[in-house]
Amino acid sequence: MASGRQRVRGWALGLGAVVVASLAACTPDFEASWEVRDLRLLALQAEPPELLYRELPPELLSAGEGPAPVDPVRLTALAADPRDPEREVEWELWACTPEATGCREARRRWPLGLDEAGRCQLLAEDAAAPRQRSRLEAITCDFVPTLALLVASLEADPYRGFGGLPVVVELRLFDGQQVVPVFKRLAYTVPLPYSPVPAGKEANRNPELAAIEIDGVRWTRERLATELPRIPVAAKRELLPVAADGAKESYLVVTTGAAGERADPLRAPGVQQLEEALSYEFYVTAGALSHGRTGGRGSTFITDKKVTDLTSTWTAPLAAPSQPIRFWVVVRDDRGGASWVSFSATVD
């Protein structure tokens, strides 16, 4: 992607980019993206969001079988269903090559099973995926790719691993006949002859939220976990997410080629320092939000996008509900990192 006079293959293009399935797939018709009324899959976190290796393990790109010699990545879903917050749900997980937006259209894909230790195990390519069953807050597993998946991903990647090697995972939840998907590109940074790891580059970390300010009153994560904000009916409250110190990182990327040129892997690579842009997503079970997303980078295609003003105004329902209202605030960087805060509030 062009940046200044150089072409940059940063994590935002693939290796760490969180890509959520279309709102049509995850949001019922005529329902705002921030409105959570039934089963929703709001985010998928990888911990860590990037694995970085300064030396290439010799067996990493071999044609061998079995798990790759890399550390596990903990995958954790943020799933919600206000109809029954304690419910169990069926789900399945896939891993695939990165040339498509998800695993259904990928050239090669593998279903994953779950062992007793909570590890994802890649099964036979194109086999039927076994369905797991978990409570909504317990959809998690530890993922390690196989050598075959890494080699296939390198071959399918249009950049041939320049700037990092992407692997896609896709989670699907099942609610009757409805399928609720989300997919994510995992980041494996390894040195290649045409794509060295820049000296001083550090692996990406998931950004964290320190607090939510409600009309200027700071509610820390710890306070939100033990105390419910009380809000009058029909009242308006301004929600401001507060990122933790160090959540917004500077990072190094490998570059090659000038603006407007096709990236040339034979050209000596350069290095450029960039800074993350944090974005925030708001979800709620009742009332109305002025904005479902704030922050991130500006866009010439979205004229009403809030970039510098990170607030979203919530209007409480006209009548007090019988149950507390649930909120979720998700913070994302533009390299695949994500985390969230959830809390409840009473309206009376």
N, C-alpha and C positions, 0 to 999 in steps of 0.2 A: 504494500500500500504506500503510495507516495507520501512522503513527509519532508517538507522543505525541498531540497534538490536531490534527495536520495530516495530510493525505493526500499521500504522497510518491511520485512516479514516479522512482525511482532506477534506476541501471543494473542493480541486482540483478533487477529485474522484466523486463528485456528487452535493453537496449542493450548491455550488456556481459556478460550472464549466459552463462556456459558451460553448455550443456545437453547432457549425454551421453545417447545413446540408451539404451533400457532394457537392464538387465543381461541380460535374456533374449535380446536381439539380439546382445550382444557376448560373452556368457559361455555356454559349453556347459552343458547340463542337469547338475545335481548337482555343479557346480563352484563353489567359493566365489569371490566377486567379486575377491578379491585373488590368486587362484591362476592363474598364467599357464602353460598347458600347450600351447596351440596359438596360432593367429593371433589376436591381440588388438589393438584400437585403444584405447589408454589415454587419450589426450588430443589436443586440437587447439589449437595456440597461434596467436594473431594478434599480430603485431608491427608497429605498436603495437596494443594492445587497444582504444584509443579515438583517433579523429581529431576534433580540436576546432577549429572555425572561429568566430572572434569576429565576422566579417562574412560575410553570406550571398552567395556568388558569384551574380551575377544570372542566370547560365545554369544554375545547379544544379538548379532545379526547373522548368525549361522542358520543353516536350514534344519537344525535339530528339532527335537520334540520336547515337550514338557514346559514348565514355567520358566519365564525369563529371569535372569539374575538381577532383579530390581526389587526395591522395597514395596510393600503393599500400600495401597491407597484406600483409605476408609471412605466409602460412599454412604451418605446419609441423606434421606429424603425429608423434605418439609411437606407433609401431607395433612390435609384438614377436611373434616366433614362436620359442620355444626349440627346436623341432624342426629349424629351419634358420635361424639368426640372419642369415645372409648372403643369404637368398633374395630373389628378385624377386617382386613381387605386382602384380596388375592393380588399378587403381583408377579411379574417376570422381568428378567434382566438380560440384555443382549450386549455384546461387544462386536464392533465392526470396523471396517476400513473407513478412511475419512473423506472420500471423494463426494459423498452425498450429505444431505443435512441430517439424516437419521439412518437407522439400521435397516428399515424396510427397503430402501432404495440402494443400499450399499452393495458393492460388487461381491464382497465376502463378509459373512457374519457368523457369529458363534453364540449359541445360547449359553447361559450360565446357570449352574446349579449351586446350591448352598449346602455346605457340610455342617456338622454339628458344632464346629468351632466358629461359625459365622463367616467362613471364607467363601468367596465366589470361585467356583471351579468351571473353567471353560469346558464345554462338552463338544461332541462331534459337530463339525461345521454343518450348518443348515438343518440340524436336527430340531425336533420340537422342543420348545423351552418348557421345563417343568415349572408349574406355578407354585409359588410360596404363599404362605398365609401368615400375616403378622398384624399386630395392632398398628395403628397409624403412626405412632411415635417410635416404632421399633423397626422401621424399614431401613436396614443398614447391612453392609457386608464389607469385607476386606477384599480388594481386587488386585490380582497380579496377572498381567498378560502372559500369554505363551509366546515362545519364540516365533511360532508360525504367525501369530497375530501381528507381532511387531514387523516381521519381514513383509507381510501382506500390506500393512499400513504404509511402510516405506515405499513400496512399489506403487500403491494407489495414490499417494500424496502428490499433487501436482508440483510441489516444490522439492520433492525427494528428500524431505527431512531438513531442508534449509531453514535454520532458525529453530529447529526442534522437530520432534517426531510426534504427530498427533494420533491418538487412539480415541474412538468414539464409543461411549456407552449409552444405552437407552433403557430407561425404566418405564414399564407400562403397568398401570393400575387398572383393575377391572371392577366395574360397578354395574352388575347386570349385563346389558348389551353394550354399555358404554366403555370405551377404552380411553384412559387418561394418560398420555405419554409426556415424557420430558427426556431430553438428551443432552449430553455434555461431552466436550472434547477434553481429554486428559492430556497433560503436558509432560513429555519425556524429553529433557534437554540432554543431548549426548553430542560429543564432538565428532564431526565428520570431516573428511579432507577439504571440502569446500564450505564448511560451516563450523568453524571453531567456536568453543564456548568463550566469550569475552572474559579476559582477566578482570576480576572484581565483580562479576555478575553473581548475584545471589538468587536462590530459588524464591519464587513467589510465595507469599503467605496469605491466608484468608484474612480479609479486613474484618474488624470487630466493631460493634457498636458499644459505646460506653453508657449512653443514656438516651432517653427520649424527653425532649422538653415539651410540656403541654401548657400552652399559653405562657411561656417563659418560666415555668416551674420545672426544675430539673428532676426527672425521675430516673435514677440509676437502674441498671439491670437488677441489682440486689433489692432495691426498693420495690420495683415492679413485681418481683417474685413473691413478695410477702404482703403487699398492700395494694388495694384496688382504688384507682382514681374514681371519685364520685362526680358525676356530671349531670346538671339539670336537663330535663326534657327540652328538646328543640334548641339547645345551646350550641354555639359554635366554638370549637377549640382548634387552635393552631398546633399542629404536630411538627416538631423539628427533630430529625435524627441527629445525634451527636456521635461522630466517629471517635474511636479510641485513639490515643496518641500512637503515631506510627502506622495507622491504618492505610494511609495514602503513601505509596512507595514510589521512589525513582528506580529505574531499571535500565539495563543495557540490552540492546538488540543488535544483531548482525544485519548489516545493510549491504546492498550491491545494486549498481545501476542508478541512473539519473531519473528524474521525474519524467514520466511519459514513456520510459523504455521498459521493455520486458526484462525481468530479473535474469541475470546471466550468472549461473553458478560457476562458470570458468573465470570470472573476473575476481580479482583479489577482494575478499570481503572487508568491509569497514565496520565501525562500531558507532552507535549513536545512543545517547542517553535520553530517555523519555520519562514522563511522569504519568502515573495512573490518574484516571478520572473515576471517582466513586459515584455510583448511582444508587438510588433508593426506591424501593417498591413498597407500596402500602396496600394492605388488605384488611377488610373488616366484615363482620357478619351482619351488621345493621347500621342504619344511618346512611350518610352520603359523604364521600370524599371529593374535594375539589380536584385533586390530581392523584392518579394512581402511581405515577413515577416522577421523580425529580432528580436533578444532578446529571452526571454523565457529561457527554460532549455535545456541543451545539449541532444542530442539523438544519440545513437549508430546506429540507423537505417537511419539517414539522415546525410550524410557525409559533405554536403556543407552548412549546416545550419549556419547562422551567429548568434552567441550568444552574445559575448562580443562587437563586432563591430555592432552598431545599425544602421548604415547608409545604405541607398539604393541610387544608382546612377540613375538619370533620364536623358535620352537622348531626347532632343527636336526633333520634326518632322523636316524633311528636307525642308518643305515649311511652310510658316506661315498660320495657319488656320484662318477661317473667324471669329471664336468666341474664347474667352478666354478658356484655358484648365483648367479643374476642377480636383482638388486633394482632396483626403480624407486620413487622417492618423488616425487609430484607435489604442488606447492603451488598453491592457487588463492585469489584474492580473490573477493569476491562481486559484482564488477563485470565479470567476463569475463577478468581477467588470469590467466595460468598459466605455469608453467615446471616443470622437473623436474631431478632428479639420478638417474643410473643408475650402478650399480657391481656388481662381482662379489665373492664371498667363497668361500674354500675351506673345506671341512668334512673333517676327518680325525680 
